[in-house]
Amino acid sequence: MFAKLPLTALRAFESAARLGSFKAAADEMVVTAAAISYQIKRLESDLGLLLFQRSAQRVTLTPAGEQLYRQVHHGLAGLHQALAALRPACDQQQITLTTTAAFASLWLIPRLGDFHRRHSDIQVRVQTGNEVLDLHRDHSLDLALRAEFNTDPTLYRLPLLTEYFAVYTPPGWQEPPADQPLVLIEAPWVSASGAAINWGRWCKLADKPQWLQRARTHHYDDEHHALQAAIAGHGLVLASNVLVADSLRLGLLQPWREDIRLPAAQYNAVCVPGQERRPVVRMFLDWLRKQID
């Protein structure tokens, strides 16, 4: 019965008619003004009626447009109220984001308590995984926090943290004599340039080739596990300055020869353009800026 209803076009029409502007409608629906114009032209073509009188300053409804607006607005308002009545209160203010498990556990989640204290009415859902999801297609996601090597020009971007890799040790660590073993901890890291992030490259830059000859290397597949091993005193870890930040702040680890740095990714918050203007997303982005500052 309703299969052929042009719902997207009707939503665009209702927004433009209510706001008196294609651009304002585009902002509200998080699309371009051209997309709004296309949907309305399509609706006018289907109806064989002119719905708007267009001018350089604004658009105004024709008599036919006025009649359609009253009916469409009433219908959409009824749908909105019906959905709101069924939706749990905690879901009415919600943001869903995706990031890696390492960034979530080592940087984001330890700080989220501050966001909840400031915005107790907003629920934050965190999804983790290493796959780079298409935000243009997955509309369940509001935001992604990514370590980016190649930026996507179709997304809005808030720069967060510049990543590099350095060596970190337990507090008070001293380099052992040359005749004693040295334990090096590593995980699979990558860089923006494609250059290796490993002990061999670090030792070459630090003029410590002898370390590799006497080292016992412990490998971990998970960044979190590598840091935990270093905190437990099992050895030195080559790690991301972003992911190790809280361990440094708590005094669990300390930098060693921090002047030797291997450049890596740029951490950014990204979303579909227009999403950053949604109040709940804007509040979260503002909070992220404060965390970085």
N, C-alpha and C positions, 0 to 999 in steps of 0.2 A: 504493500500500500504506500509506503513512504520511501521505497527504494530509489526513486528518481528525484527526491527532493534535493535541490542544490544547497545543502546546509552551509558549506564554506562560503558560497556567494551570499547567502542570506545573513550570515554572521558579519561579513564585511560590510554589507549594505546597512545593517542595523547600527554598527559602530560608526560608520561615516555619517549616517543621518542624525544620530544622537549627538555627535561631536561637531558636526558641521564642517568636517575637514577630512580629506583622504589621508593626509599626513598624520593627523592625530589618531585616526583609526589604525593606521599602520603601526604607530607606536604602541597602541593598546594591544594589538594582536601580535606584536613582535614579528612583523613582516615589513616589506618595503611598500612605499606608496604606490609603486607600479603594480605590485601584486593586488592591492586593494582596487585600483583602477581597472585591472583586468577582470577581476571577479564581478565588479559592478557592470561593466560593459557586457560581460557574458550573461548576466541576469537580465539586463535590458534587452539583449538580443533574443533570449528565450521567451520573454514576455511580449516583445514587440512594442515596448513602451519606453519612454524617456522618464527616468526616475529622478534625475538631478538636472538642475540648471547650473552649468559650470562657469566660474569666472576666475580671474587671476587671484582674487583675495580669498574666496571661499566657495563652497557649493551649497545650493539650497534645493529643497525638495520641490518637485512638481506636484500638482494635485494627486496624480496617481501614486507618486512616491510617498506622499503624506499618508495616504490611505494604507499602503502596504506597510509603512513603518509602524503604524499603530498596531497592526495585526502581528507583525513579526516580533516587535518588542514585547508585546504581551505574551506571545508564545515562548520566546526565549527566557523571559523572566520567570515564567511558570516552571520551565525545565530547571533553571538554576535553583529555584526554591526547593523543588522536589529532590534534587541531588544533595543540596545542603542539609536537608532534614535527615537524610540517610547517612551522611558522612560523619564519622566520629569527630568530636571536637579537636582531638590532638592532631588530626590530619589536615585541619583547615589552614595551619601555618606550618609548612613543612618544606624542607629543601633536601634534595637527593643528590649526592655527589659520588664520583668515582675517583679512585686513586690507587696506588700500589699498596700492598700490605705493609711493606717496609715504611713508607712515608706515613701511612695511617698510624701504625703502632709507635713509631719512633719520634714523630714530629706533631702530627695533627691531634691525635686523641689525647695526649697529655695536656694540650692547650684548650681542648673543647669545653672543659669545665668553666672556663672564663666566659665563653660565649653563652653557655646555658645560664650562667648567673646574670648576664646582661639581658638575655632574651629568653626568659623562661617559657614563653608562649610558642617558641619555634622549635620544632622537632627536626633534628639533623640525622638523616639516614646516610650511612657511609657504606658504599660497596667497594670491594677491593679486588684487584686482579691486574695482571701485567698486560692484558690486551688493550690496545688503543681503540676505544669505542667511538663509533660515528655519532656525534651529538646531533647532527642534522636528521638522523633517522631514528635514534632512540629518544623519544620524547619523554621517557620516564626519568631522564637525567637532567638536572638543572645546571650542573657544573662539573668540571673535571679539574683535578689538581695533578699536573703532569710534569715529569722531568723531560723536557723537549729537546730534541736534537735538530729536528726540522720543523719549523713552525707552520701551522695551517693558516693561510691568509684569510680563509673564510670564517674564522672564529674571532670573537672578541677576546682580548688577552690582557690579563693583569700580571705583570712581572712580579715574582715573589723572591726567589733566592737563586743566586749564582752558585753552582756546585763546583767543588774541586775535591781532589783526594789527597790526603796527607796521612802521616803515620801518627798513631795514638797509642799510648801506653798506660798501664796502671800508675797511680800516683807514686812518686819516688823511684821510678824505674831508673836503673843505671845500666849502661852498656856493659855486658859481661866481658871478661878477658878473652883474648883471641883464641885461647885453647879450650874455651867452654862453648857448649852448644847454644844456639840462638833459635828461638821459636818464632816463626812468622805466620800470621793468620791471614787468610785471604778468602774472598768470596768472588763470584763472577760479576765484575763491574764493566760498564761500557762508557765510552766517551763520545762527545759530539763529533769529533774529527775521525772517529774510527780507530784512533791509536789505542794501543793496549793500556789498560789500567791494571798493572801487576807489579810484583816486587822487582822483577828484572828491570823494568823501566825506571822505577823509583830509585833503585840502588845505583843505576848508572848516573842519574842526575845528582844523587847525593854523594857520589864518589865513594860508594861502599860496595864495590864488587865482591870483596871478601866475604860479605854477609851470605851471599848465595852459596858459597862453597861450604860453609859450616852450618847452614840453616836446616832446621826441621820445619817443614811447611805443613800447616794444618788447613785443609780445605773445607769450606762450608758452602752449601748451595743457597743458603738463606742469609741475607745481610744481618738480620736480627741476631741469628745464632753466632755469627762471626763477632759481633760486638759483645755479646754476652760472654763469649769465651775470653775476650780481652779483659773485660771487667772482672772476670773470675781469676785473672792473673796467669792465664795460660800462654800469653805471648803478646807480641806487638801486632796491631791490626792496621792494614791499609784501608782507610774508610772515608766515606763521604762526610764533608764538614756539615752538611745539612742533617744527615741522619745521626751524627754523633753529638749534635749540639746539646741535647738535654743531659747526656752522660758527662759532658764537660761542665755544664752548669751545676750539676749535683756533685762534682768532684770525683766521679767514678773513673774518669779517664783524663789524661792530659796530653796536649800535643807534644810531639818530639820532632825537631827539625821542621817546624811548620813552614819554613821558608821554601821547602821543596814541595811544590804543589803540581798535581796533574789535573789540568782543566777537564771538566766534564760537561754536564747538561745545564740547562736553565730551567728552574722550576717556575711554572706559570699556573695561574687559574684561568681556565678558558671556558667559554660558553657560546652558544649560538647568539649572534648579534641581536640586541634587543632584550635578551634575558637579563642582562646586567642592570636594566632599569626596573625590573620587577622589585617591589619593596623588600621581599624576603631575601632575594639574591643580593640586592644592593647592600642590605645590612650585613650579610655574611662577608661580602667583599670588603666592606669598610672595616670589619673586624679583622680580616686577614691583613689589611694594610697596617693596622695598629700592632699586630703581632710582629710584623717585619720591622716596623719602626722601633 
